């Protein structure tokens, strides 16, 4: 027999609605996963509507995974963790956490006087854009933290920065350069040009940054489309890489690997990035656990947005 919750608090209602509306599970599937009857799921959805929790998006803090959130914060020393339910049947490591980031960002910007937000790029941030409600923040500036690529135009550096600016009726500034410079080109000389130096200086004055990470496999957009032709995935792995942050490849301990690719990367330096307040990392999936941990160790994460499956795997690495 399915168990019945003693009470239907906001946490219970939020999880039901998250699974039903955002993960796309049927009421029967939600009932099975949560161990309640289908009738109770239907009643919870109706109650959430009556209370105003459900509109176009779920208007509630993420109360459904408090214990996992607390453990992540304690084990890894991060300021805040947001853990959302994953759809275990049709696992998507982008949409649920992207939606969570959209909710967190739109809610936070109602109270925080942020004037500059730096953004990286990737599918997860594109998913966040798709769920982000429009807000009027004309004094806000969105800054691209790294160069871009011609491939994947729907979620590269240029479209992500302008997309967030559009949602907030804000200003934006691109770092109009490739992710990686050609071999032999002096990066310091290149970035020393006024147009680039001024942009990076503004990035370092950001109030917050939105980060993603990539692993070193064919699942990584950076590996598939961003790497120069003279750099292979195998060479990066041989150098100890577990993934990248802003195009810079790290080992399992958060150190930049000894490989020339890191000297060719166009964007904000990771050591400087660590000094920016409110570093928000959004990531999920088993393939990203190692680089998520490396980014946390490196001091690049203040707020972590992930799903419950990834949170469990990440916590297992702390033991």
Secondary structure, DSSP 8 states (H G I E B T S, - for coil): -----S---HHHHHHHHIIIIIS---HHHHHHHHTS-HHHHHHHHHHHHHHT-BSSSB-S---TTHHHHHHHHHHH--SEEEEE---SSS--TTHHHHHHHHHHHHHHTTT----EEEE--SHHHHHHHHH------TT-EEEE-B-B-SSSTTSSHHHHHHHHHHHHT-EEE---SBSB--TT--HHHHHTSHHHHHHHHHHHT-SEEEE--B-SSTT-HIIIIIS-TT--HHHHHHTT--EEETTEEE-TTS-B-SSGGGGGB-B--HHHHTTSS-EEEE--SGGGHHHHHHHHHTT--SEEEEEHHHHHHHHHTT-
